[in-house]
Amino acid sequence: MTSTTKSVFGIFLISSVATYVYGNFNTDFHNWLNPMTILVSVLMGCVLAFVYYYFVKRKH
């Protein structure tokens, strides 16, 4: 993996986990395996990683 791939994957992973944990604390703390929460957090992680790659890491 190149450093660009690692950093984009890191942004994806950190933002997905942070969104998942934050969403569970604010909605229902006892429902950790809600598939909709997992899907939304992964999609938000993909969007944030794409934005990070597009505006920061992309070669102009």
N, C-alpha and C positions, 0 to 999 in steps of 0.2 A: 504494500500500500504506500502511496506517496503521501507527503505531508498534507496536501490539499484534501485527499480522500479521508485521511484520519481526522482532520479538523472539521470537515463537514459532517462526518459520522459522529464525532463528539458533540457537535451542536445538536444534531438530531437526537442523540441519546439523552443528553442533559435536558433538552427542552421537553422531550416526551415524558421523561420520568417526573420532571417538575410539574408539568401540566396534570399528569395523572394523580400525583400526591396532592397537589393543591385542589384539584377538582373533588377528590374524595373527602378532604377535610371540610370543604364548603357545602357539599351536598349530603352525602350519607356516609358516615365514617365506618359503618359496619358492612358496607357492600363493596368490598375490594375487588371482586371478580366480575363486575358489571361489564359486559362486552361493549356496550355503547361508550362507556367512559374510556376503555382501552382504545377503541377505534378513534375516538375524537382526539385523544392525546397523541396517538401515532400520526394522525393526519396533521395535527398542528405542528408536530415535530418535523414532518416532511416539509411543510410550508416554510417554517423558520429556517431549516437547513437550506432549502432552495433559495430563499431570500439572501441568506448569508453568502452562499456560493455566488449568486448572481451579482451582488453588489460589492463583495469584498475579495473573493478569491478568483474570480473569472479574469482571464487574461484579456486585456483590451487590445 
